[in-house]
Amino acid sequence: MADLIGRAISDAERGAFTRPIPKTPQAQLNFLLKHAKDSTRELAKILGVSPRQALRYRKGEARLPSAKLQKAVEQRWQPRNRAKARERAAQRGIQVEIRARFGFAAAGGSTDDARMRRLTQTLPPDASARLLAASTETERQQALAEGLGHAYFRDRGSRATGLNVELTDIDHIDMTL
């Protein structure tokens, strides 16, 4: 699984932006230069290239790497809006629309075979905070499984206590902060 949950969180954060991200490579480079305080060395660190290559980008002697540039700009674009959106999501919960395979670890005699399900649920605030704080895809998947288990399968603690949800094979995921 290629960091689907992390990308879904990043996509949801983009909804908090009040201005569009610069579109042209030159505008993106100018933004990064401003962020790097006009330092070619800092620009090189941001883009993961040598200082000489960063200087070539600045002078227009080399073609700008659009994927690296786009990713670097998105990571640094409107950090206060991103932080406020994360804070609100940790307090209110994240709405998740997901299609994945869910299975259960429950008492004997239960139907615990995994099957594909499509769910739209709002995660509890504590599960949302754990999901946003997770640093690896495995941790995010575990936090998401626990949050969906509590919100949907255990009906926010009113039934099926002790039911552990296993989440695998994420086919589609969309989040709203």
Secondary structure by P-SEA (a helix, b strand, c coil): ccaaaaaaaaaaaaaaccccccccaaaaaaaaaaaacccaaaaaaaacccaaaaaaaaacccccaaaaaaaaaaaccaaaaaaaaaaaaaabbbbbbbbbbbbbbcccccccbbbbbbbbbbccaaaaaaaaacccaaaaaaaaaaaaaaacccccccccccbbbbbccccbbbbcc
